[in-house]
Amino acid sequence: MNRPADIIRDFYRKLAAGDAPGALGLMAPDIEWITMWHYKVDGRGPERVAEGLFKPMMAEWSSASLIPTEFIVQDDTVVSLGDFTGVHGTTGKKATARYAHVWTLKDGKITHFRQYIDTLAVAEARRP
């Protein structure tokens, strides 16, 4: 499983199974992670992704999933299109937001991630 799309599919599978350490293990030590929503990854590296995104997201949402529906691959770049669904832990509101994720890989590791998501759908679920 060295093809970029297979690695990204494996990332989503690991997240869906609750295997955050496994998902983090697919990342390069100096990964750059850029998001459009209120979670911010300050600095580079898997531990920064865990601290800035995974931990606060798991604490805020009672359930959350990323469901990729399409993959577009060119060399070491993978674009995944799909849906984020989640139930906010405080408001109980459900969010359904379309996303586009742009992944760059090198030597079988994820080196860059950029997220584009319907931030309004997420914000409305967070609003009391």
C-alpha positions as CSV (number, residue, x, y, z in Angstrom):
1,M,0.0,0.0,0.0
2,N,2.4,2.7,-1.2
3,R,0.2,4.5,-3.6
4,P,-0.9,7.9,-2.4
5,A,-4.6,7.3,-2.7
6,D,-4.3,4.0,-0.7
7,I,-2.5,5.9,2.1
8,I,-5.2,8.5,2.3
9,R,-7.9,5.9,2.3
10,D,-6.1,4.2,5.1
11,F,-6.0,7.5,7.0
12,Y,-9.8,7.9,6.8
13,R,-10.3,4.2,7.8
14,K,-8.1,4.6,10.8
15,L,-10.0,7.7,11.9
16,A,-13.3,6.0,11.4
17,A,-12.0,3.1,13.6
18,G,-10.9,5.5,16.3
19,D,-7.3,4.8,15.7
20,A,-5.9,8.3,16.0
21,P,-2.3,7.0,16.7
22,G,-2.5,5.0,13.5
23,A,-3.7,8.0,11.5
24,L,-0.9,10.1,13.0
25,G,1.6,7.5,12.1
26,L,0.9,8.0,8.4
27,M,2.2,11.6,8.7
28,A,5.7,12.9,8.0
29,P,7.5,14.3,11.1
30,D,7.3,17.8,9.8
31,I,3.7,17.7,8.3
32,E,2.1,21.0,7.6
33,W,-1.7,21.0,8.5
34,I,-3.9,23.9,7.4
35,T,-7.6,24.0,8.3
36,M,-10.4,26.5,7.6
37,W,-12.3,26.1,10.8
38,H,-11.8,27.1,14.5
39,Y,-9.2,24.4,15.2
40,K,-5.7,25.5,14.5
41,V,-2.6,23.5,14.2
42,D,0.2,25.6,15.5
43,G,3.5,24.4,14.1
44,R,4.4,21.2,12.3
45,G,4.4,17.6,13.1
46,P,1.9,14.9,14.1
47,E,1.9,15.8,17.7
48,R,0.8,19.4,16.8
49,V,-2.0,17.9,14.7
50,A,-3.1,15.8,17.7
51,E,-3.0,18.8,20.1
52,G,-4.5,21.4,17.7
53,L,-7.1,19.3,16.0
54,F,-7.7,15.7,17.1
55,K,-8.0,16.3,20.9
56,P,-10.1,19.5,20.8
57,M,-12.4,18.1,18.1
58,M,-13.0,14.8,20.0
59,A,-13.7,16.9,23.1
60,E,-16.2,19.2,21.3
61,W,-18.2,16.7,19.2
62,S,-20.1,13.8,20.7
63,S,-19.8,12.1,17.3
64,A,-18.0,13.1,14.1
65,S,-17.0,11.4,10.9
66,L,-15.4,12.1,7.6
67,I,-16.8,10.2,4.7
68,P,-14.8,10.5,1.5
69,T,-16.9,10.1,-1.7
70,E,-14.4,10.8,-4.4
71,F,-10.6,10.8,-4.9
72,I,-8.7,12.7,-7.5
73,V,-5.0,11.7,-7.8
74,Q,-2.2,13.4,-9.6
75,D,1.3,12.1,-8.8
76,D,1.8,12.6,-5.1
77,T,-1.2,14.8,-4.6
78,V,-4.6,13.4,-3.6
79,V,-7.8,15.5,-3.4
80,S,-10.6,13.8,-1.5
81,L,-14.1,15.2,-1.6
82,G,-16.7,14.1,0.9
83,D,-18.9,14.9,3.9
84,F,-18.2,15.8,7.5
85,T,-21.1,14.8,9.8
86,G,-21.1,15.4,13.5
87,V,-23.3,16.0,16.5
88,H,-22.1,18.9,18.7
89,G,-21.5,17.8,22.3
90,T,-22.9,21.0,23.9
91,T,-25.8,22.0,21.5
92,G,-26.8,18.5,20.4
93,K,-27.1,20.0,16.9
94,K,-26.1,17.9,13.9
95,A,-23.7,19.3,11.2
96,T,-23.4,18.1,7.7
97,A,-20.7,19.9,5.7
98,R,-19.2,19.1,2.4
99,Y,-15.4,19.2,2.3
100,A,-12.4,19.1,0.0
101,H,-9.1,17.9,1.4
102,V,-5.8,18.3,-0.5
103,W,-3.1,15.9,0.6
104,T,0.5,15.9,-0.5
105,L,2.7,12.8,0.1
106,K,6.4,12.1,-0.2
107,D,8.1,8.8,0.4
108,G,4.9,7.2,1.5
109,K,4.2,9.8,4.2
110,I,1.7,12.7,4.3
111,T,3.6,16.0,4.2
112,H,0.9,18.6,3.7
113,F,-2.8,18.8,4.3
114,R,-5.2,21.6,3.3
115,Q,-8.9,21.6,4.2
116,Y,-11.8,23.4,2.6
117,I,-15.1,22.9,4.3
118,D,-18.5,24.5,4.7
119,T,-17.7,26.4,7.8
120,L,-21.2,27.9,8.0
121,A,-22.7,24.4,8.5
122,V,-20.2,23.7,11.3
123,A,-20.7,27.1,12.9
124,E,-24.5,26.7,13.0
125,A,-24.2,23.4,14.9
126,R,-21.9,25.1,17.4
127,R,-24.3,28.0,17.9
128,P,-26.6,27.6,21.0
